[in-house]
């Protein structure tokens, strides 16, 4: 259902480095980068090679609460995202665990990106599937 999401970043390059490093186990990589009139714009993609996450220059530095969840291919990948986020100095909101209040096979980690957004890596296991 989601085609793409754009985030405003104080430092586009640092944010692009953060997302590609932390979410490498989920297949996230930089697909394209260009310099526009407002600064750098970076398109990140996952395994489908479609730019679904766009990072651009900060336009409004007011409160912009955003929650972004990226699909992880396995629980091990969620754990790898956690390790990479921790190693990068990100503020960890919730360490990896099952979240049965969402559904029985919901396994996720939550942390802050360089701009303070609440970012998550999640793997869904559905019984019987």
Backbone torsions as a table, in degrees:
resi	resn	phi	psi	omega
1	UNK	NA	-35.5	179.8
2	UNK	-80.9	124.3	176.7
3	UNK	-86.9	-52.1	176.6
4	UNK	-161.7	164.2	178.5
5	UNK	-136.4	137.8	177.5
6	UNK	-116.4	132.7	177.3
7	UNK	-114.4	139.8	172.2
8	UNK	-84.6	134.3	-175.2
9	UNK	-129.9	140.0	176.1
10	UNK	-66.5	-35.9	179.0
11	UNK	-137.3	98.3	-174.6
12	UNK	-58.4	-44.9	-179.2
13	UNK	-61.6	-43.9	179.2
14	UNK	-65.2	-39.8	178.7
15	UNK	-67.2	-40.5	177.3
16	UNK	-61.9	-43.9	177.6
17	UNK	-61.4	-43.2	179.9
18	UNK	-59.9	-53.1	-176.5
19	UNK	-63.9	-41.4	-179.0
20	UNK	-71.1	-32.4	179.0
21	UNK	-75.4	-48.1	-175.1
22	UNK	-70.5	-37.4	-175.8
23	UNK	-102.8	21.8	179.0
24	UNK	-59.5	-34.9	-179.7
25	UNK	-70.4	-12.4	176.5
26	UNK	-98.7	4.3	178.6
27	UNK	84.5	12.2	-178.9
28	UNK	-76.9	132.4	178.4
29	UNK	-149.6	162.4	176.4
30	UNK	-76.7	128.2	179.2
31	UNK	-102.1	-39.4	-178.6
32	UNK	-153.1	154.5	178.7
33	UNK	-148.2	136.1	173.9
34	UNK	-148.5	159.2	177.6
35	UNK	-98.8	116.2	176.0
36	UNK	-100.3	-177.1	179.6
37	UNK	-65.0	-25.4	179.4
38	UNK	-97.0	7.9	-179.6
39	UNK	116.4	-167.4	-177.4
40	UNK	-70.4	145.2	172.6
41	UNK	-129.8	130.4	-177.8
42	UNK	-123.4	131.8	175.2
43	UNK	-106.1	121.2	177.8
44	UNK	-104.7	147.7	179.7
45	UNK	-132.4	168.3	173.2
46	UNK	-109.1	-156.7	-177.4
47	UNK	-58.8	-23.0	-179.2
48	UNK	-81.9	-2.0	179.3
49	UNK	57.0	33.3	175.2
50	UNK	-113.6	129.4	-176.5
51	UNK	-72.6	94.7	-176.7
52	UNK	-97.5	-20.6	178.7
53	UNK	-120.1	119.2	-178.5
54	UNK	-111.7	136.0	178.2
55	UNK	-116.7	126.1	-179.1
56	UNK	-136.0	174.0	-176.9
57	UNK	-65.7	151.6	177.7
58	UNK	-65.0	122.8	178.6
59	UNK	-105.2	-39.2	-178.5
60	UNK	-132.0	114.7	-177.5
61	UNK	-90.5	15.7	175.6
62	UNK	-74.3	-177.4	179.9
63	UNK	-63.8	123.5	179.6
64	UNK	-134.1	68.2	-177.1
65	UNK	-64.4	122.4	179.5
66	UNK	-128.7	138.0	171.3
67	UNK	-117.6	123.4	-178.2
68	UNK	-122.8	123.5	176.8
69	UNK	-114.6	128.6	179.2
70	UNK	-110.7	131.8	-179.1
71	UNK	-68.8	131.7	175.4
72	UNK	-106.5	141.1	-177.5
73	UNK	-73.7	-12.5	-178.5
74	UNK	-162.2	167.4	174.1
75	UNK	-65.5	-35.0	178.0
76	UNK	-61.9	-35.6	177.8
77	UNK	-67.2	-40.1	175.3
78	UNK	-59.1	-44.7	179.0
79	UNK	-62.6	-37.3	178.5
80	UNK	-67.6	-38.7	175.9
81	UNK	-61.9	-45.3	177.8
82	UNK	-55.7	-49.0	-178.9
83	UNK	-61.5	-42.6	-179.3
84	UNK	-68.2	-40.1	178.1
85	UNK	-64.3	-45.9	178.7
86	UNK	-60.5	-46.1	-179.1
87	UNK	-64.5	-27.1	179.5
88	UNK	-84.2	-3.8	178.9
89	UNK	89.1	10.1	179.4
90	UNK	-65.4	145.9	174.8
91	UNK	-72.9	119.3	-179.7
92	UNK	-85.7	122.2	178.4
93	UNK	-86.0	-44.1	178.6
94	UNK	-147.7	123.3	177.3
95	UNK	-66.4	162.9	-178.0
96	UNK	-59.2	135.0	176.0
97	UNK	-168.4	169.0	171.5
98	UNK	-75.3	141.5	178.1
99	UNK	-119.5	76.9	-176.1
100	UNK	-63.5	-19.0	177.4
101	UNK	-69.3	-19.2	174.9
102	UNK	-89.3	-53.9	166.7
103	UNK	-171.0	160.2	-171.4
104	UNK	-57.3	-28.9	-177.6
105	UNK	-105.5	21.0	-177.4
106	UNK	-85.5	113.1	-178.7
107	UNK	-121.1	117.5	-174.8
108	UNK	-148.1	164.3	174.3
109	UNK	-130.1	144.2	-178.4
110	UNK	-127.8	138.0	179.9
111	UNK	-157.5	174.3	179.1
112	UNK	-100.1	138.4	173.4
113	UNK	-83.9	179.1	-177.1
114	UNK	-60.4	-20.0	178.8
115	UNK	-101.1	8.7	176.1
116	UNK	88.6	4.6	178.2
117	UNK	-70.7	147.6	177.0
118	UNK	-83.9	109.2	-175.0
119	UNK	-113.9	145.8	-175.8
120	UNK	-137.0	146.4	165.0
121	UNK	-113.8	131.2	-176.0
122	UNK	-136.6	139.9	172.4
123	UNK	-121.8	131.8	-179.4
124	UNK	-106.4	124.6	171.1
125	UNK	-116.7	123.6	-179.8
126	UNK	-110.4	121.5	179.0
127	UNK	-55.8	137.3	177.7
128	UNK	83.4	1.5	178.8
129	UNK	-112.0	NA	NA
